[in-house]
Amino acid sequence: MAKEYLRAVPLKDVEVSDRFWAPRLERLRDITIPHLFNMLEKHGYFNNFKLARDKAREGYSGTFWMDSDLYKVIEASAYVLAKHPDPALEKQVDEVISLIASAQMPDGYLNTYFQVVEPERRWTNLRDCHELYCAGHLIEAAVAYYEATGKRNLLDVAIRFADHIDSIFGEGKRLGYPGHPEIELALVKLWKVTGEKRYLDLARFFILKRGTKFFAQEHNIPPEEYDGTTLQDNVPIKEQKEIVGHAVRALYLMAGATDIGRESGDEELLQMVQRVWRNATERRMFITGGMGSSSHNEGFTRDYDLPNLTAYQETCASCAVVFWAHRLALLYGDAKYVDVLERALYNGALAGISLKGDRFFYVNPLESKGGYKREEWFGCACCPPNIARLLASLGNYIYAQSEDSIWVNLYVQGKANVELKGGKVNLELIGDYPWDGHILLSLHPSQPFEFSLYLRVPGWCKKAEVRINGKVQEKPSVEKGYILIKRTWKEGDKVELDLLMPVEKIVAHPEVKEDVGKIALQRGPLVYCFEEEDQHAPLQLIYLALDGEFKPKWESDLLGGVVVLEGEGLASDGVDWKDELYKPASIRVKKVKVRAIPYYAWDNREPRGMKVWMPLYPQAMWE
Amino acid sequence: MAKEYLRAVPLKDVEVSDRFWAPRLERLRDITIPHLFNMLEKHGYFNNFKLARDKAREGYSGTFWMDSDLYKVIEASAYVLAKHPDPALEKQVDEVISLIASAQMPDGYLNTYFQVVEPERRWTNLRDCHELYCAGHLIEAAVAYYEATGKRNLLDVAIRFADHIDSIFGEGKRLGYPGHPEIELALVKLWKVTGEKRYLDLARFFILKRGTKFFAQEHNIPPEEYDGTTLQDNVPIKEQKEIVGHAVRALYLMAGATDIGRESGDEELLQMVQRVWRNATERRMFITGGMGSSSHNEGFTRDYDLPNLTAYQETCASCAVVFWAHRLALLYGDAKYVDVLERALYNGALAGISLKGDRFFYVNPLESKGGYKREEWFGCACCPPNIARLLASLGNYIYAQSEDSIWVNLYVQGKANVELKGGKVNLELIGDYPWDGHILLSLHPSQPFEFSLYLRVPGWCKKAEVRINGKVQEKPSVEKGYILIKRTWKEGDKVELDLLMPVEKIVAHPEVKEDVGKIALQRGPLVYCFEEEDQHAPLQLIYLALDGEFKPKWESDLLGGVVVLEGEGLASDGVDWKDELYKPASIRVKKVKVRAIPYYAWDNREPRGMKVWMPLYPQAMWE
C-alpha cells in the first residue's frame, strides 16, 4: 500500500438510534432474521447440508447455488450479533455452522449440490455452477461471524475451503474464474482477517484473468462464436469500457476489481473501474440507484435504456451498488460515491424489503399497473438475505476514518467511537434524516487534539450551512464534496449542519427516452412515487405541472411514518380518439390533489398502480 | 350501372379566377410546361422515340419508364389547352404526337425502351419493366388531348396500343397485371371516351387478378419464398385489409379498384376499397395528406409510423391521394373524401412544385435540418409532370353534379356552367379561399327551376353559417358533410357561406410516436410549418405553448402572398447536460416571437431548417 486510504468505522463501534433506521434494524432482528431461518428450513437448505454430511446421493432440493443463501443469512445474523448479543440467535447460528462443518469434505471442498448430485463434476463448470460464488458467501459469512463473535468455527471451515480452492486455481495452477463474481470480495476480507497473502493473490488472479475467455475454453466454444458479455468475459478486464452483462455479477466484479486495484496499487485497473463507474452511474442507473434494465439478461443493455414498467433493478443489484460505491468512497474519499451509495440504499435497495420485514422484491420496477407485490421467498432466493445482510451492516456505512480524520457519510442519528492517532473521539449525531436536513454533531474527544472532520454535503443539497459551537462558518473549506473542519476539538464541541431539503422535480437526461416529458419527485435522498391508492383520479390519467408546488407533510400513521409530498396535479378525462388521425388539441383536464410517498415504501398496502416518473401536462392530451 | 353516381363538372366548363390558384395556373402555362418540354429535350426523351422510329438498337437514354414522363407532359399540356387555346403549344404537342405515332410498331406496340434495347423481351417482366404503366400514361394523355382538342391523333395511337394489349392479356388469354398500376385508370377513361367495353373488361381483369401471385410465377419464385407486399400482390385484392407496399402503386391500384367497383357494381371490391381507405387515412396519412412513410420501399410501413424528418411522402403519392379521393367523393357523394382530397392538394401535393413553377420535390419531408431543396428534374422524373397534370386539371375537382344536383367541393373563385336535367345553370363563386372562409355564390339558371345545391362544410370547419339572399338559414339540412339546399333557384339568387377559420393547434393520435408532445398549426385547409428563416431563435430550440395564441396576418410580399401565423413561442437556452443522468428540472426559456408559413410554400428561400410538428413546452428542458 502506497498511501493510507480511508477505512470504515466498523459496525461494532457505531450506534444507530434514529426513528428511520432504528425501528428497521429492530424489525430486522425480530422479524426478518427469524423469517429467513424459517424459509431456509421450509425450503430444504439445512437438509441439503445433512445430505452432504451423510454422503447421500439423493434428495437435494433447490437450485445449485442454494448454499449461498444460507451463508448470507448467517452473515446477516453475524452483523446483528455484532451489535446485539442474542444467545438464542447465536446458538441457532452455531448449530447451523456445526452442520456446515460436518458436511465439509476432508480436502476442504464444500458444496452440497455437487457433493450430493454431481460429485464427479466438481470444478468442471465454473461458468454456470456457482461453486466459487457459494464459496465466496461462505467466506464472507465466516469473516462476519468471526468479527462479531470472535469465534473461529465458521472461519476455519472457510479457510479450509479457501485453501482447497487456492490449491487448484492460480498462477502456475489451473486457470479459471467464477461465472458469478463474489469470491474475489470474500478472499480480500479473508486476507484482511487472517493476514494470509495467498488469499489476496488468488482474488487478484480471479480478477485479472477475467476476460481471457476462459468460459469459451471451458465449454469448447470456438472464439468466433463466443460472446462473453453477459459474464463480463468479453474483453480483458482492464479493457472494459462500459458496465455490461448480468448486473449483480458486473457490480460484484467491479467491487472486487476496486479492492484489488486498491490493495495492489494497480492504477490501470483503477482507471478501468472509474471508467466503468462513470458509464454505470451516468448512463445506466435508475433514479433509485439500482441498475439492470432488462430481465432478458438480468442486466445491462445500452446507454440510457432505463425502462420504468420493465425495469429489472434486482434488489441484489442495488445492494451491489452500495458495496461497490462504498469501496470507491473509501478509496478516493470523494462524496460523489456516497451520493450513489445513499441513493441506492434509501431507494432501490430499501424497496426490496417490506416495512414489516418479511416480504421481498426480487425485481423492482419504477412503475406498476397493479398486482405486483413482494413475496415471502423465491425459487432463486438471492435477494432476501442480501438486503438483510446489507441493512444489518448499516453501521459500517455511516463513518469513515483515517489516522487523523473522520468522515461523516450518512447522517444517521446515533453514536460512534473512533480511534485516531491523536486520541479517541466519541461522536454523537442527532437528526431526523432523511425527513429533515438539520444535523447536530457533538464531539467528545478523549482530550483536546487536532483532527479533521469531513461532513458530506449530499449531491442533492444545493445549500448547506455549517455552524461550529453556534457560529456560522461563512466560507467553509470544501474538499471532494465534504465540508472540511480541521481544528483542535475539545469536549462538547458542537457542529450543526443545515442541509436545505426542498422538494425537487427531477428530469432525466434527454436520451432516456422513457422519461422524456416526465418528472420524478425527490426530497433529500428519497425518491418518491405515486401510488394509485393515494390519488383522487386514476393514476394513468394524472399529470404533473412543471410549476406545480409540492409540500412535505409528516404522516405518522402512514406506512410506518413518512413524509408525504402533497400537491396539485392535472387529471385528464381520458381523451377518446376514435378513428381520427389528427384533430385539434382539446384541453380537458381538471385539477386534482395528488400525493407521493417514498419509493421504498410502495406496495405496503394493496398492490395497485405505482409510478415514479410522472408525465407532465400538456402531454395530457395524448394518453 | 345500377344507380346514377356523381360526375365531375369537367375542366372545360369551369373557370378559375382567384388570387390563389389563377396565378399558379398562369405560371404553370408560362413556366412549368415550357420547363418540362425543355427537360424532355435535354434528357433525351424525344430522342428515344426517334431511335424507336428508326429501329435503332443503340443510344437509348434514361430509365425504362421514360416514355411515361413524356406522356404526362402531354396530358398536362392537354389540360392547359382545354381552357387556354395556345396554337404554339398545340403545334408543339402535335409534333411530339407525330413522333410518338411514328415510333409505334405495326402491331400497335409502343415502348421505346423495349423497342430499342430489348425487343425480344417484350411482356416478359411485367413486374419490373413498366410496359403497362407507360401504356397507361399514353392512354391518359391521349384521352385528355382528345377531350381538350377533339383531335384523335394521339387517341388513335392509344387505341392501337390498347387493342394490342387486349389481344394479349385477359380472360382466356394471358394472365398478367402491371408491376406499377396505372393502366387500369387509363383503360376506364378510354372506355368512357370510346364506348368500347373491352377496355373496361381488361381494366377489371388487371384489378381482379391482382394478388394471385402472378409475379412469383413470372419470376419462378417458390410461393413459400414470395412476399408480394411491395407490389400489392400479397393477397387476392378483395382480401386486402391495409394499404401496403409502394405508396404510388398502392394508391393507383386503389383508385383503379374504385373505378372498377363503381362501374361493375362490385360491392365486395368496394368494401375492400373502403376498408383500405380507412386504414390509409386513419393510420397512415401525414397531416399534409401525403402518404408513404419510408424511402426503403417508397411506401407504407405500419400503422402510425409517420416520421417527420424521414417522411417519404412522394409528390406522386399526394397526387394519387387526390385521384383516389376524387373517385370516392364522386362514388359516395360524401364530403369526407373531399376533406382528404383538399388536404393532399393544398399541402402535400402543392409543396411538390416551387412557387415559380420550375423546381420540384420528389420526397416531401415534414421536417428538414436544412439543405434540402427542390430540383429542376430527376433521374426518375415521375413527379414533375405528375404535379403539373394535377394542377392543370384543377378545374375538374371543384364541382360535381348529377341530373338534378350540384356539389361545390372546393371553394375556388371562378365560374362554372352546369347542365342539369331541368336546365342550365351558370354559377359564380367569389371568395378568397384558402385565406378566408367567406364564400359568395351567385346562381344564374337558364330559367327558374328546382335543383339541389350541396355546399361542402370542410372537415376542418367547426362552424359554418349559410345565408340565402341575405337570410340566415337557422338549421340547414346537412347530408354527408354538405349543406343541402333544395329549392327553385332563379336568376341572381345568392348564397353566402361563412366558414369559421381559426388557427387550430392540431395533435396527432397518441400512437404516432413521432408527434407525441408536439402540435402542428392548421388554418382552413392549410397546414403550416416553421422555417428557420422566419424565427428569432434557432429552430431546434423553439417550443410552442399549448395556450399560445396565433394570429393570421396577410403578407402580400412574402412567398407570392401568404397568410402567415404569428405568435409567441419559447426558446430554450439549450440545456447543457454534461454527464448528469438526473438533475432538478431547470427552466431556462425565454419568450420569442415565432412565425409560421403554409407548408406548401416552404423552401422558396434559402433551404434552411423547417418543421411542421413543433414540440410543446415544457419539453423545452429535454432538448
Chai-1 contact restraints between the chains, C-beta under 6 A:
chainA,res_idxA,chainB,res_idxB,connection_type,confidence,min_distance_angstrom,max_distance_angstrom,comment,restraint_id
A,E282,B,D579,contact,1.0,0.0,6.0,A-B,restraint_1
A,E282,B,L581,contact,1.0,0.0,6.0,A-B,restraint_2
A,I287,B,Y582,contact,1.0,0.0,6.0,A-B,restraint_3
A,E504,B,P584,contact,1.0,0.0,6.0,A-B,restraint_4
A,K505,B,A585,contact,1.0,0.0,6.0,A-B,restraint_5
A,I506,B,Y582,contact,1.0,0.0,6.0,A-B,restraint_6
A,I506,B,P584,contact,1.0,0.0,6.0,A-B,restraint_7
A,V507,B,A585,contact,1.0,0.0,6.0,A-B,restraint_8
A,V507,B,M621,contact,1.0,0.0,6.0,A-B,restraint_9
A,A508,B,Y582,contact,1.0,0.0,6.0,A-B,restraint_10
A,H509,B,W577,contact,1.0,0.0,6.0,A-B,restraint_11
A,H509,B,L581,contact,1.0,0.0,6.0,A-B,restraint_12
A,P510,B,W622,contact,1.0,0.0,6.0,A-B,restraint_13
A,P510,B,E623,contact,1.0,0.0,6.0,A-B,restraint_14
A,V516,B,W622,contact,1.0,0.0,6.0,A-B,restraint_15
A,G517,B,G517,contact,1.0,0.0,6.0,A-B,restraint_16
A,G517,B,Q619,contact,1.0,0.0,6.0,A-B,restraint_17
A,I519,B,A585,contact,1.0,0.0,6.0,A-B,restraint_18
A,L546,B,P618,contact,1.0,0.0,6.0,A-B,restraint_19
A,W577,B,H509,contact,1.0,0.0,6.0,A-B,restraint_20
A,D579,B,E282,contact,1.0,0.0,6.0,A-B,restraint_21
A,L581,B,E282,contact,1.0,0.0,6.0,A-B,restraint_22
A,L581,B,H509,contact,1.0,0.0,6.0,A-B,restraint_23
A,Y582,B,I287,contact,1.0,0.0,6.0,A-B,restraint_24
A,Y582,B,I506,contact,1.0,0.0,6.0,A-B,restraint_25
A,Y582,B,A508,contact,1.0,0.0,6.0,A-B,restraint_26
A,P584,B,E504,contact,1.0,0.0,6.0,A-B,restraint_27
A,P584,B,I506,contact,1.0,0.0,6.0,A-B,restraint_28
A,A585,B,K505,contact,1.0,0.0,6.0,A-B,restraint_29
A,A585,B,V507,contact,1.0,0.0,6.0,A-B,restraint_30
A,A585,B,I519,contact,1.0,0.0,6.0,A-B,restraint_31
A,L616,B,P618,contact,1.0,0.0,6.0,A-B,restraint_32
A,P618,B,L546,contact,1.0,0.0,6.0,A-B,restraint_33
A,P618,B,L616,contact,1.0,0.0,6.0,A-B,restraint_34
A,Q619,B,G517,contact,1.0,0.0,6.0,A-B,restraint_35
A,M621,B,V507,contact,1.0,0.0,6.0,A-B,restraint_36
A,W622,B,P510,contact,1.0,0.0,6.0,A-B,restraint_37
A,W622,B,V516,contact,1.0,0.0,6.0,A-B,restraint_38
